Amino acid sequence: MKQRLAHITVLVRTYDEAIDFYTNVLGFALAADADLGGGKRWVVVVPQGPTAGCGLLLAEAHTEAEKRTVGQQGGGRVWLFLHTDDFWRDYSVLQARGLRFLEAPRAEPYGHVAVFEDIYGNRWDLLEPLGS
């Protein structure tokens, strides 16, 4: 059996706001933006690079229950991990683009890491794993 995780859904306020953040601040590529009718779109953003891995499927929140969970999909914990091959390069670029880091960078046994928030408050790790 050969499997891979293709997409993770992230609930967002609006498609265009999310596309702007993920492409212009995080530097992701817009891999898909298809009109599905009825106000729905299939929007996928992926990290840049030859081994980008899993993409984020941006889903506009419509119901009240969905709207309440925008920015809280990890329950306040880090739940997305953005790996890099050069922590200090990406940390500097992301800071210059206005990304909000919640802590100073730190060295851990597994690599260099700093927690940041996306536009909605979801917590991420920017991580350069040891040996990458």
N, C-alpha and C positions, 0 to 999 in steps of 0.2 A: 504494500500500500504506500502511495506517495501523496502526502497532503501538505498544504501550507496555509497559513492564515493570510487571507487576501485583503480584507478591509475590516476596520473597526469603525462603528458608527459613532459620531460625535454630534450631539444635539447642539444647534446654534440658533441665534435669534433670527438672522437673515442670511441667505446664501451669499449675497454680495459682500456684506460686512465680513463674513468668515473667509471668503476667498481672498479679500484684501489682506486680512491679517496673516493667514497662512502662507500666502505667496510673497507679500512685501515685507513682512517682519520676520517670519521664520525662514523664508527663502525656499519654500516648497514649490514644486511644479504643479500646475493645474493639469491633471491627467485626463479628466472628463468633466464635461458640463453639458448635459443633455436635458432638454425639456421633456418631461414625462406627461405634461398636461395637468390641468387642474391645480396649477400653482406649484407642482412638485418638479424637482429636478434631480438628476443623478450627478452629483458633484463629488469628485474624488481628487484629493491632493496627496502628493507623495514627496518624501524627502528627495533632495538632489543626490545623484551619485549612481554608480553602476550597480550597487547592491542595495537599492532603496528599501526593499522589503515591503512590509505591509503599508497599505494606503489608508487614509482617513476618508470615510464616506461622510460628508457633511450633510446633515439632515435638519432642515428647518423645523423648529418646534411649532406645532399647531395647537394641540390640546393644552388645556391648563396644566395637566399633569406633566406633559413634556416640557412646558415652559418653566415649571418649577425646578426641573432637574438640570436645566442649562447651567453649566459651570460646576455642577455637583455630581457628575457621573462617577467620580472616584470617592465620593463620600468625604471629601476634604483631605484625602491622602493623595500622594503621588500615585498616578495610575498609568501614565504614559512615559516612555523612556526614549529620548532622542539620543542615539549614539553618534559620536563623531570620531574622526581620526586625528583631530587637532582641537583639543578643548579650548586652549587659550585663543586661538584664531576665532573660533565660533563664538566664544563668550564675548570677545571684544566687538565683533560684528553685530551680534544680537543686542548687546547693550547700546551700541550706537544707533540701532534702529528703534530704540525705546522699549525693548522687552523688559518686563518687570521681574527681576530676580528677587527671591525672598530671603536669600542668604548669601554670604560670601562664598566663593569657591573653596572647596576643601579636598584634601587628599585622603582617600579611603583605601583599604587594602585591595579593593577591586578597581580603583582608578580615580581620576579627577571628576568631581561632580558638583553641580549647583542646582538648586530647585528654582524653577520659575513658574509663573502663571501665564496661561494663555489669556486672550481677550475676555474670556468668560469667567475666569477664576479656576479652571481646571489646573491641577498641579502636575508638573512634568519634572523629570530629571534631564539635564544636559549632562551627558556622561561620555567620557573617553575611557573605555575599559582598559585595564592593563594589558599590554601585549598587542594593542591594535595599531 
